[in-house]
Every structure is written in C-alpha cells, then in structure tokens.
Amino acid sequence: MAERAKRTPAPTLQEAPSVVREAQSQVLSDLAIVVGAVYQQVIEPTQAGRIPKRIANKLSPLLHGSRPSYYEQVDNYLDMIFTTAKTLQLIRIHTSLGQKARYMPGPKLEEWANLQPFEQVRALLQLWCNPSVHFWSDVAGVNYQPAGYGFNYYMDLHAAREALLDYITEECQPGKWYALESFLQTIKARNPMLLRERSRYAAYSGMRNRQEVLANWENADGEMIAGLLASTLHEFGLVTTGYAADADDYEDLGNPVAFQFTGLAAEVLWDQHLPAPDERVRTLIVQPNFELLLLQPDYPTLYEVLPFARVEQVEMVSRLTLTQESMRRGVEAGWSVERSIQILQERSQKELPQNVLYTLQDWGRLYKDATVTQVILLEVGSESVADEICASSKFRALGLRRLGPRAIAVGDQVSLQVLRSTLEKDGVILHIQGDILSARDVTSASTYYGRR
C-alpha cells in the first residue's frame, strides 16, 4: 500500500481534444438491431454459419462497427454480433421438421431487455474476458507491428483483456481526459508485461526477458492497448476517444491522442451507480406517418416494439416504422395487433394518432391467428374410460386434453415411450397405429413462425 501511495497518478489533460468521438454503447444498439431483424425476417444461416449475403447487405448499413478480415475482402462484424447475441441467448437457431434452420428469439431475451445498460455491458465484458469465447475480435492500433515477441503467439488475449481492465480501475478515474502517449509510457515504465503476465505462455523460456519485450513494446503491446481502448471498449460505451485533427472519417484519424472513461464506465468498472431513470418518463413518440421515435436510449421500450416495427436506426434517437408487413410479422411471432396497440398506448407520450390507430385496427382484422401443434391422439373404448383417465392425478404430467367423448390429446412434449409406460402401469394397454413421431424425435417442439 505504501508503494502504491508513492505512485504518480496517471497524467491527465486540462482540456478536451479538438475532435471527440463520443461513446454511445453501439454494441448494445447493434444487438437490438439484430434481434429486430430476427423478428422481421427469415434468416437462415449458411452452411458455414454466416449470415447470407443478401441479408447482410441490408443489415450492415444499420450497424455501427466493422471488423474487416485481414485475409479476404469481407467484414466479419455482422456475424460477430449475431454470434454474441446467440451466446447471450438473445437469439437461437431453431430447427423443425420440414424447415431449414433459422434464427428465432432466444430464451434470455426478455430478461436482457429489462436489464439496465450497465448490467448489459457487464455481461458483455464477462463474455469478452471468457477464455472459452473466441469469436470476438479486437482491432489493434494503426501502427501495430509485432516482432519476435508478437501478440498473436505469446499472449493470452483473454488474460490480457482482464489485466488491462484491472489496471484501468486501479489507476484511472472516470470523467478525466488522459493523454494516450503518456498513459502508454506509464504502463511501459511500471509494468511492461501487463498484457502478458497472466498469460499461460508467461512461464515459457525467454518470455520474461524484459529487454527483448521493451525493444518492440510501442509497436506491439502499446498498439494493442491503444486498439482495445479505441475499438471494443469504445464500442461498449466505456471510452470516449479524442483526436488532434479533423478528418472526413474517423478511420482516417489514426490512433486517438486522448481518451476518457464515461459515466457508463463509472457504473460498470468503478461501481459508481448513477440515479436510475424515472420509469414514469415515456420516451416513445408515435407520429401520424407511422414512424416511431425513441428520444433517448430506452432498451425496455425498444425491445417491446421490435417484434412489430421495422428498424430504421438505433442510436441516441432511434427510429422505427410501423408497416403492414412488420405488423404481420409481429402476429406470427405471437404479438397480436391488439397487444401491439396496447404497448404503443402504454409507452407513448401522447395518445396515438387516430389514423395510426384506425389503420392498425384495420390490419388486425386481416389476420386470423392459428397455432399448429403436433400431438398424440389417444382413443379409448368408452366415454367412462376417458373420464377416468382425464380425472386421474396419475396422468397429470402427460398434459392430457379432452377432444371428444372418447378422444384425448397428449401433450406435445410427451414421448411415446413415456406415454406407454405411464398408462400401462395403470392397466391401459396401448395399440399403436402407424408411425408415431413423438417429441423425442423432433429437434425442437416450439411453434414455428414466419412465412417461407
């Protein structure tokens, strides 16, 4: 502790740089865009697990990041976001009999939608540092030139990420501007092995030869730190970056000259909780031209309207559009038009425009909802036997439904083997007619929705 007290604080800047690139939690926005796309389109991954090019060409312009491949002319960012959403179980790949595998909303989506942004970002950081997760790629600084002790072989990426986060929380404070060059030189002077000391390769012969590491530190470790700050941590909404000169595109600016940890970072990394947003404030505006505006980031409201509204942009101000097709998709996903109208009324700042309300009601009269479910039909010899079976508590787990005097439907999750063993214990002998495809034989028994 005494040694730490003597340390000089990380050097800060008195003024912000001339060009500032604000952090806006773009990964959270892009995850919402992907979820909206899964509701509004049939997205079937290719055999290689990628998003089909025709769909990628529509979605990529809506997203806020890029991960160009070093070996081919392709941007991997869209696939990276889809894989992130799938790993977080916001979406899943659904396969059913007679249909190709496709993306559908996942089991953790509702829980995710109701998390605060700092809780969502914490989940992303845990994923980012998880050794079993290999799909997320960072972008190194523009001058990255690894030599003998290069990044790719001698560094455990996940351990390096975790080490940098620990260093940041110990040595920095949110809301202050730090000069990047001075920040990097301080790390080099105090702990040049910061990104390597937790690596599983650290014990290898020669790994702690400081002289060799220091000889290439600026072009390897230093550029990697600069890249982590300006790419992933900026995309998570934790770091605002600053530049010395203006340019037509941020990519032309090179590495930032300074950076600042945001209010979101204060919550995520330093556990400095900001006042919770007032839940009574309604952020949604429904316009007569069927456009929905969210005047500030409001993820619970955004995720509520994604099933039945087409995404135009998700940013500080988000725009979506109600169309007949988007409403139909919502009905297919289980959101009736009446339910969609109720959501809009509860979340909107004002009453719905009459033309919007009447049109949505007209669209609702066009759709008739039906559910297709595969069941096993059990026919018994008499009505009294059917009464006895349906009334017995022994068979409650079978999910029985009476369809007629002697006809009983068995729950769609019950396999033929379980049905047989359960009934025969009570003296009911089954006679099987034809080939029965039961729940055990189907990859998933969830209802399929979406037009092919």
Stockholm file with secondary structure:
# STOCKHOLM 1.0

chainA/1-452         MAERAKRTPAPTLQEAPSVVREAQSQVLSDLAIVVGAVYQQVIEPTQAGRIPKRIANKLSPLLHGSRPSYYEQVDNYLDMIFTTAKTLQLIRIHTSLGQKARYMPGPKLEEWANLQPFEQVRALLQLWCNPSVHFWSDVAGVNYQPAGYGFNYYMDLHAAREALLDYITEECQPGKWYALESFLQTIKARNPMLLRERSRYAAYSGMRNRQEVLANWENADGEMIAGLLASTLHEFGLVTTGYAADADDYEDLGNPVAFQFTGLAAEVLWDQHLPAPDERVRTLIVQPNFELLLLQPDYPTLYEVLPFARVEQVEMVSRLTLTQESMRRGVEAGWSVERSIQILQERSQKELPQNVLYTLQDWGRLYKDATVTQVILLEVGSESVADEICASSKFRALGLRRLGPRAIAVGDQVSLQVLRSTLEKDGVILHIQGDILSARDVTSASTYYGRR
#=GR chainA/1-452 SS CHHHHTSCCCCEESSCCSEEECCCCHHHHHHHHHHHHHHHSCCCCCTTSCCCHHHHHHHGGGCSCCCBCSSSSCBCHHHHHHHHHHHTTSEEEECCTTSCCEEEECTTHHHHHTSCHHHHHHHHHHHHHCTTCCCCCCCCCTTCCCCTTCHHHHCCHHHHHHHHHHHHHHHCCTTCEEEHHHHHHHHHHHCTTTTTTTSTTTTSTTTTCHHHHHHTTIIIIIHHHHHHHHTHHHHTTSEEEEESSCCSSGGGGCSCSEEEECHHHHHHTSCCCCCCCCTTCCCEEECTTSEEEESSCCHHHHHHHGGGSEEEECSSSEEEECCHHHHHHHHHTTCCHHHHHHHHHHHBSSCCCHHHHHHHHHHHHHCCCCCCCCCEEEECSCHHHHHHHHHCGGGGGGCCEECSSSEEEECTTCCHHHHHHHHHTTTCCCCCCSCCCCGGGSSCCSCCCSCC
#=GC SS_cons         CHHHHTSCCCCEESSCCSEEECCCCHHHHHHHHHHHHHHHSCCCCCTTSCCCHHHHHHHGGGCSCCCBCSSSSCBCHHHHHHHHHHHTTSEEEECCTTSCCEEEECTTHHHHHTSCHHHHHHHHHHHHHCTTCCCCCCCCCTTCCCCTTCHHHHCCHHHHHHHHHHHHHHHCCTTCEEEHHHHHHHHHHHCTTTTTTTSTTTTSTTTTCHHHHHHTTIIIIIHHHHHHHHTHHHHTTSEEEEESSCCSSGGGGCSCSEEEECHHHHHHTSCCCCCCCCTTCCCEEECTTSEEEESSCCHHHHHHHGGGSEEEECSSSEEEECCHHHHHHHHHTTCCHHHHHHHHHHHBSSCCCHHHHHHHHHHHHHCCCCCCCCCEEEECSCHHHHHHHHHCGGGGGGCCEECSSSEEEECTTCCHHHHHHHHHTTTCCCCCCSCCCCGGGSSCCSCCCSCC
//
